[in-house]
Amino acid sequence: MASYQFGNYEDEFRKLIGDNHKILVVTNSRDHLPVDLRQQKVTEAFAKLSKDIYSCKELDLRQYFHKSDELKRFIDDYKPGCIFAIGGNIYSLATALHLSGLDEILKEGLESDRYVYAGYSAGAVVASNNLSNIIGSYGERPGDLPSEAESAYGEVWTKGLGLIDEYICPHADQGRYCEISKQAAKDLTNKKLKALPLKDAEVLIIDGSKKKIFGLNDTKSCGCIIVHDGKALLIGAKDDDGKLFWSFPKGHQEKDESDIETALRETKEEVGLDVEITDFTPVIAIHPIRDNTAFKRILLFPAKPLNFEIECQEDEVEQVEWVPIDQVNGRLKGYYLEAWQSLQERYSSTTC
């Protein structure tokens, strides 16, 4: 179960499914949407899931409402390695699982180890037991309302799959969703229920009697991508081989600091600049550490300088340079290059 897609642990998902790469993708969490928008969201989900290694097929449960025997025969004949539920409306998904009978079919299939169940966001939340416990915990945010499921099907089902005791609170580190996740966890705790906030990099994996949350040992750094007058500020530091490695000002988060507070402090410490954040949605670079057993997430916020007198942090920074934007790609490598390119795609131009 994940907050988003496979988190940072797709390799663990592949271990679970083994050689059977056929995936039935349950898309009914999007049934509350208008037809065109639903199709758009499903297409986007498939574009992210359908890699060369997987053979993905949509499973629209509406075809099997009150036809559970027919659905079971289809699944038995298809022999999927995984049944995967995408994110969307929790109650739309739960209701479709119930009306089609897939909720009971899944339990039987998992008990006999015929396939893996996986899902993200709503697809993970429905693995819990009584979904009425979270009504209202996510506020009146469109996409999480029982009334949306009722408008789609004429009824709403509030029981989950009962696969886990915990109640997953997804997107615990993602912008406006972060506060919603925290509030949901608080509400559940007040009800003496087990809340499990998951960040988008983290996953919960249950394999037989083994249960593990991957990602809890991940670390995080925050910094800034500073752009001014057609140039980006890059810092150069020596790598393990003594070669100059270009990146952006950033550093580790201290206790009780927000991401933005860390980014501003580390930028000041490393290059001596005060900056103004221009976009509060960071680009994220993922850096494998500890022999790929954990990851460092590097959150980089677009920013502009408020002063121009550079003072290097001598023990960590070898060089600081304003690099023309059209030359930045040639300086950066790996995850920093990916972060820079993601920022460029966001603004669809070479200026920030």
ABEGO torsion letter per residue (X at the ends): XBABEAEAAAAAAAAAAEABABBBBBAAAAAABBAAAAAAAAAAAAAAABBAABBBBBBBAAAABGBAAAAAAAAAAAGBABBBBBBEBAAAAAAAAAAAGAAAAAAAAAAAGABBBBBBEAAAAAABBBAAAABGAAEABBGABAAAAAAAAGBBBABBAGABABBBBBGAABEAAAAAAAAAAAAAAAAGBBBBBBBAABBBBBBEABBBBBGAABBBBBBBBBBBGGBBBBBBBBBAAGBBBBBBBBBBBBBGBBAAAAAAAAAAAAAGBBBBBABABBBBBBBBBGGGABBBBBBBBBBBBABABBBBBAAABABBBBBBAAAAAAABBEAAAAAAAAAAAAAGBABX
